[in-house]
Amino acid sequence: MKPIGRILRYLRYFPVEIGLNVLFNLLHVLFNLGSYVLIVPFVELLFGLNGTPASEPEFGLNQHQLVDWAFWHLNQYKETLGIWPCLFTVAGGYLACSLLSNLFRYLGMFFLATIRKGLVERLRNDIYHKVTILPVSYFNRKRRGDLISRMSNDLADIDWSVFSTMQSLVKDPINVLVFSATLVFVSWRLFVLFLVVLPLGVWLIARIGKSLKHNSQQGQNRLGRLFALLDESLASLRAIKAFGREDDREQRFAKANGDYARSMVKVARKRELSSPLSEILGTLALVFILILGGWQVIDGLIQPSVFIFFVIVFARLIPPIQAIVRAYNNLQKGSASAARFLEVLDADELILEKPNAPMLPTFCNEIRYHDVSFSYADGATVLSHVDLVIPQGSTVAVVGPSGAGKSTMVDLLPRFYDCSEGYISVDGYPVRDVNINSLRSQFGLVSQNCILFNDTVANNIAFGDAQYTIEQIRAAARVANADEFIEQLPQGYDTPIGDRGLNLSGGQRQRLSIARAVLRNTPILILDEATSALDSESEHAVQQGLDALMQGRTSIVIAHRLSTIRHADQIVVLEKGQIVERGTHDQLIAANGLYRKLVDMQSFL
């Protein structure tokens, strides 16, 4: 139950609403009990089962003294006014108690709604914030569909399993305590019979709850795999169709869906078992109470009308106990979802910022790699002892075979990852020591996989930043060689580009990405194989935009097509995570090493 406990800590944000909810639930229970108490005088007025005492009994808090005193005054009232005014008074009291009980119940739910939705809102905001600050390495090991399932379905399950039972967790325990105290006051001997059955019920329900938690966790994990399969299929739909693998993917999905459905059947069956089980145990206790209570009435140990009241209140004690049982089992089910949800919140692979980290001034001198090495958490070494200086205003190209560590080397600079050994500095400031936002604000990024959103052209170029005017957006598009095709779109800059920009061609998407980098106007530019996936015509248009973008900026280019970096000020050749060559194009060709081999391979192709 520890995950649930952590989720419930969010209640601290709503002290006033919680206080009012508890208060109104307590009033609801008290007036509900008051309506049952009035059954005793109602029965007494109709049947007069106890007779009329000769003189007024002494008032006392003892059960027999209190009942005798109340009955004597009730009989006096009946003899003075007659039975009908008495009955109407009792009926009016019953109606008033019922109305007030339901009013307070509604007010309790009224404030609970604020608590419940507020908690879900905070949880959703917290996990989204955590996702945005986790390093890229975390998502390299997690399936996107499973993460989406945790952020949506697990949170919805927490909402249903935990917060939907909050009224039961407040009202029903109060109900049980107040009703139990009343039963003890009326006849503690009869109440003891109920306590004899209680441990057996608690043990059985705990066993069911433990099993339910296990099945629920298994079901949520299977749902995560189901979402991951769905996400993969949607992302790879063209490849699936091209290779005719529709049947295979459908069978995989059907199997995962069947596994999830079977888990949920087990959860439903075990969750529903607790309610009839608690009712059977409650009925068993009630049978014993009827037999022994009847014996006490015959022996004159308890008044008949009081015994009737005891039985009615005891019968009304069973539903809140059942509700608590259901709430407990719902919490067990929700605990599995909470554990998965909290796994993301507890992920400790954060790119941490030092307290009071200074802001990085605008870049003006050099970027330097100081004996930098990097390894993933599983121990695989990607970079080894990299030393490199990138002067301000220069263009540095990073090339090498696939898997050489090119992208990782560049990703360390804006702290998408942190170095395992060594450090990187910008103008002498170690990047680990400065404010992260001030560091990343110095970089513009254009990658092979354009990051576009289902929004308008203008909003994609501005990246949702309202500080840019349409004139500035148009100017950036002209520099990126994108203005001409944008003006030909149905609504120009207000044209929606579809999910991930699929309404545009590859070259058009890339030019929007370049326009975004132009608009941001950063001193350092990172180009990650920006033209590798384009055809010759699109590459020419994009390259023109890139050439304009690189003017006056420090550029770091990860290159696949080596023809695009011939004029770079420095070319760095990586192999197996190490720099094996560096120099200009002509120098490296003359050296007749790995770079020459890569150029010859592309020329041959």
N, C-alpha and C positions, 0 to 999 in steps of 0.2 A: 504493500500500500504506500511505500515511500514516494513513488512518482505522483500519486494522487495528492499526497500531502504537500508536495512542492507546487502542484497546480493550485491547490487551495490557498497557498500563501498569497496569491494575488488578491484574496479577499481584503487584505489590509488597505487596499486603495478605496474601499467603500465602507468606512466605519459607520457613517450615519445611516446609510441604507440598511446595513446589517442590523444595527440596533433597532430600527423601526420594524424591520421584518420580524425579529424575535419578539418584540413587544406585541405586535398585532397578532402573531401566531399564538402567543400566550393568552391574550384576551379571547381569541377565537376558541381555544380549548376550554377556557374557564366558562364562557357562556354556553358552549356546547354541553359541558358537564352540568351546568345549571338547568338546562332543558331536561336532562335525565333526572335530576334531583326532584323536579316538580312532578315526576310520575308517582313518587311516594304519596304526597298529599292527594293526588288525583284518585289513586286506588283507595286510599283511606276514606276519602269523602264518599265514594260510591259504595264501599262494602263495610266500612267501619270495623275492620278486622281486629283492632286492638282494644275496643271498648273505651269508655271514658273514665279517666282517673277521678277519684272522689275529690281530690284537692290538687292545687297546682304543684307539680313536681319541682324540685330544686334544680336550677339551671347549672349545667356543668359541661365540660368539654369531653367527657367520657361518652362513648357512643350511645349507651342505654339512657343516660341522663338527658342528653341532647334530644334524642328521638322522643322520649316521654314528654319532655317540656314542649317540643314543637307540636306533638299530637294533641296535648291538652289545650293549647291555644287555638289550634285548628278546630277542635270540637266546640270550643267556646264561640268562635266566629260563626260556625255552622248553626249553632243553636240560636244565636242572636239574629242573624240575617237570613238564614235558610240555606239550603244546599245549592240552589241555582246561582246566587251571587258568588258563592265560594268556587263553584266549578268554572264560572266565567272568569273569575280572578286568576285561578290557576292556569286556565287556557290562555288568558292574555299574557301571563308571565312566560308561559311556554313559547308563545309566538314572538314576544319581545326578545327572549334569549336566542331563538332561532335566527331572527333577523339580524341581531347584533353579531352573532357568531359568524354568519355568512358575510356580513359587512367587513368584519376584521380579517376574515380569510381572504377576501378580495384585496384589501389593503396590503396584506402580507405579500400576495402575488404581485401587486402593483410595484412594490419596491424590489422584489426579487427579479423582475424583468430587467430593471436597470443594472442590477448586479451581474446577472447572467450574460447579457449582451456586452456589458463593459469588460468583463473578464475575457470573453472570446475576442473582442477587439484588441485588447492588450496582448493576448497570446499571439494573434496573427501579426500584429505590428512587430513584436519581439522576434519572431522567427524570420520574418522578412528582413529585418535589420541584420540578424545574425548571418543570413545567407549572403547579404551584400558585403559583409566584412570578412567572410571566410576566404582563405587563399584559393587560388586556382587549383592547387594540388588536391584539395579536398574533393572537388567535383570530378577530378580525373579518376577517382576510385569509386564514385557513387553513380548509380544509374539515375538518370534524370527523372524517369517515370516514378521510381520509388520515392525520390525526394518530393515530387509533386503530390504523391499519395500521402506522405506524412504531413504536408502542409495543408492538405484539403480534407481527405477522408479521415485521417487520424484526428485532426482538430474537430471535424464534425462529430466524430464518435465521442470525443471528450465532451463536447457540448451536450450531446444527447445523454451519454451515460453518466456524466458527473453533474452538470449544471441542471439538467432536467430533474434530477433527484434532490436538488438542494431544498426544495420546499418540504420534501419528506424528511430530509436530514435535520430540519429545524422543527417543523410542526409535529411530526410523528413521535420523536423522542419526548417532546413536551407532553404530548397526548398520553404516552405510555406512563411517564412519571406521575402526572396528575391523576390519571385514572387508577394507577396502581396504589398511590397514596390513599385515594378515596376507598378502594377496596380493603386495604389494610385497616383503615379506620372503621369500616363497617364490620368486617370479620376477618381478622388476621388468620384464624384457623383455616378458613376456606381458601384464602389466598396462598397459603403454604402449599396446598395441593397443586396449584399451578406451578410453583417453583420446583416441585418434584419433577415435572415433565420438561421444564425449561432447559436443563443442561443437555438432555438428549437432542432436543431441537437445535441448540446452538452448535453442537458437535457435527450433526448431519449437514447443517447449512454451511459450516466452515469448510467441510470436505467438498461440497458442491462448488463453493466459491473458488477454492484453490484450483480445481479442475477447470472451472470456467475461465479463469485468468489464463491458464496455459493454452486452452483452445482458442481464446480470443487473440492472444499474441501470435499464434500460428496463423490464424485467419488474416490478421493485418499484414503479416509478412507476405503471405500469398497474394493479398490484394496489391501490395507494392510491386511484386513481380508481374502481376497482371497489367498494371499501369505502365511498367517499364516495357513490356512487350508491345503494348498499344502505341507508346511513344516511338519506339524503334520502327514499327511498321509504318506509321504516318510519315516519319522522316525518310524512310527508305522505299516509299511506295513505287517510285519509278523503277528502281532496281529489282524489286520483287516482281513487278509485271514483266520487266525485260527478260528476266531469267525464268519466268513461268513458275515461281515458287509460291503462288497464292495458296495452294492446297497445304503445303508444308507449314506456312505461317498460320493458316487457319487451324490446323491440327494442334500446333503449339499453343495458340490462344485458347482453343477449346479445352485442352488439358489443364492449363493454368486456371481457367475459369471454373472447371469442374472441381479442381482441388480446393479453390476458394469457397465454392458453394457447399462442398462437404464439410468444411471447417465451420461455416456459418450454421449449418444444420445442427452440428454438435452443440454449438453455443446456444442456439435457440432451445433445443431440447433440455439442456441442463439449466438454463435460466428459468424455463417454465416449470421445472420440477420443484423448485423451492416453494412456490406459492401453495400448491395442493398439499405439500408435505407439512408446511406450517399450519395450514387449516386443519389437517387431520389431527395433529398434535394438540391444537387449540380445542378442537371438538372433544378429544379424549379427556382433556382437563375439565371441560364444561360438563361432561357426563358425570365425572366423579363429584363435581361441585353440586350438581342437581341431586344426586343420591344423598350425599352427606349433608348438604344444606337442607334438604327435605327432612332428614332425621333431626336436625337442630331445630327446625320449625315445630315439629311434632313435640319435641321435648321442651319447647318454650324458651330455647336459648337465643332465638332471634325472631323478631316480628315478621309475619308473612309479607307485608308490604315492603319492608326493608330487604328481605331476601329477594323479592322480585326485582327491586332496584339493583341489588348486587349482581343478579344474573344478567340483567340488561346491560349494566356497565361493563361486566366481564365480556359479554358478547361483542360490545363495541370496542373492547381492548384488542381483539384479534385482528381487525383490519389494519390498524396502525403498525402492529407487529409485522404483519405480512408486508406492509409498505416498506418498513425498515429492512426486511429481508430482501425485497426486490431492489431497494436502493443499494444494499451491500453487494448484491450480485452485479448490479449495474456498475458499481465502483470497481469491482474486480475486472469486469470487461473493459471499462474505461482505463484501468491501470495499464493494461497492455498497450493501448493506444498512446497513453501518456508517456510510457517508457520510450516508445519509438519517437515520439515528438520531442522529448527531452534529449534524446541522443544528438539531435541536430543543435539544440540550444547549448548542449554541453561540449560540443566539439571544441577542442582546445588548440587546434591548429590555426591560431589567429596571427595575422600580421600585426603585432602589437606596436603601439606608439608610446614612446617614453613620456612620462609625465612632464608637462610644460615644455614639450619639444619646440625648438625655435622654428620660425618660418624660414623656408629656403628662399634666399634672394633670387631675383631673375638671373638665369644662367648667363655667364659672360666669359668664362675662361676655358675649362676643360672638364671632361668626364674621365675618370680613371678607375680601372679594375685593378685591385691590389691582391694578387695571389689568390684569386677567387676559385673556390671549389663548391660543387653542389651535388648532393645525393638525395634521392627520394627516401621516404620513411622506411621502405623495404630494404634499403641499403644499396640500391643500384646507383652507381656513380654516373653522373651525366656530364659534369664539367670537372676538370682537374688542373689547378694551378694556372689560372688564366690571368695574364698581365696585359693590360691594354690602355693606351691613352688616346682619347678622341678630342682633338682641339675644337674650340668653338668655331662654327662656320664651315667645318669640313664635312665631307661625305665619306662614311666608312661602310664598306660592304662586308657582309659576313656570308661565306659560302662554305660548302662542304657536302659530303654524302648525306643521304637520309639517315637520321638518327645520330648525327654528329654532335648535337646539342646547340644548334644555331638559335632556335626560338627560346630555349631555356636561358641562354646567355643574355638575350635581349630582355626577357621577362623579369630578370633579376633587377634591372635598372629602375623601373617604376614600382618595385617591390610587389609584383604579383607572387613572387616567391622570395624567401630570404636565403642568403648565402649560408652554406654549411660551414665554410671556412673562408677566411679573408673578408674583404669588404669592398664596397664600391663608393666612390665619393664624387660629388658634383661641386665644382669650384672649392674643393677642399672639405666640404661638409659630408661626412659619412651619411649615406641615405637612411640608415637605421636610426640616426639621431635627430632627424628633422620631422616636422609635421608632415603626415602622409599626404594630406590634400594639397599642401603647398608644393610637395614634390611632384605629384601626378599632374598638377596644373601646368607643369612645364613641358608636358609631352602631348604630341598629337599622334594618333595611331591610324594607319591604313593597313588592313590585313587582307589576306586572300579571301577569308570568309567575312563578307560584309555584314555588319550588325545593323539591320534596319528593322523598323517597327511598323505595325499595321496602323499607319497614320498618314498624314499628308506629306508631300514632298518637302514643304517648308519646315514642318515640325521635325522631320528626320534630319534635315541639314542643321537646324538649330539645336537638335537633340533635346527638345522640350524646354530650352532655356529662353525665358520670356524677355531677356535683356536685348536680344537681337531684333532689329527692325527688318522689314521685308526688303528694304534697299540693301542692307548689309548681306542678307541671304542671297539676293540676286547677284551681288558683286562677287561673293564667294563662288557661286555656281559658274559665273563667267570665267573665273580663274581656273576652275576645274574642268572647263570645256563641257559643261553640262547644261548651260542656259538654253541652248538651241533646242535640245530634245525635250526639255521641261516645258518650254512654251508650246510645243506641239501636243502635249498631253491634253485630255478633254477639259480639265479645269486648271491647267497650268500648275502653279505652285500649290494650289489647294487640292490637287488630285490625290486621293488615297492610293497607296502603292500596294496594298494587300499584305497578307501575312508574310513577314520576312522579305518584303519587296518582290514577291513572285510575279507581280504584274509588269515588272521591268526586265530587260535583258541583263546579262552578267556585266557587260560594259557600262550600262546605265547605272546599275547598282553601285559599281565601283566608283564611278564619277561622283555620285552622291556622297559616298564615303570620303572622297577627297575634298569635296566642297565643305563637308563638316570640319575636316582638319584645317582647311583654309580659314574658315570662319572663326575657329578657336584661336588661331594665330599664336601658336606656341613656339618657343625658341628651339625646341628639340623635336625632331620628327622620326617616328619609327615606321618603316615600311616592311611589312612581313609578307613577302612573296605576293605583292599587290597585283601583279599582272600574270601570274603563272597559270591561271585557269581561263584566260581569255583567248579568243581567236585573234588573228593578226590585225584585222581592222579595228576591233575594239581595243586591242593592246596599244595601237598607235594613238587613238584618241585619249586613252587613259594615261599613256606615257607623257603626252603633251601636258595634261593636267598635273601630273606628278612633277615634271620639270619646272612648271610655274610655281608649284607648292614649295619645292626645295630651295628656291632662290632665297639666299640670305639666312638660311636655317642650318642648324647642325642636323645631319641626316644619318640615320643608321638603317641600312638596307639589308634585309635578308633576301638573298637573290636565288632564284631557281634558274631563270634564263640569264645566263652570264653575259649575254650581249647587252643587257641593260645597265651594266655596271662598269663598262670599259673606262669611263672617265672618272671613276671614284678616286678620291684623294688617297685612300688606303683600302686595300682588300685584305681581309683576315680569313685564312683558310683553317677550318676546324676539321679534325678527324678524331673520333673516339673521345670527344670532350676536351681535346687539347689543341692549342694553336700550333700548327705545324709549319705554316708559311704566312708571311705578311709582306705587303709591298704594293706597288702600283701594278696595273694590268701588264704593262710592258716588262717590268722587272720580274713578275712571276712567270710570264711566258718564257723569258730568258733563263729562269732558274730550272725549267724543265722538270717540275715536280708534280704534286697532286693537282694543283690548279691547272697546269698545262694539260694534264690527262683529262680533267673535267671539261675543259674547253674543246679539246679534240673530240671527245665523245659527243658533245652537242653539235659540233660542226659536222661530224659524220652523220648524225641523225638528221 
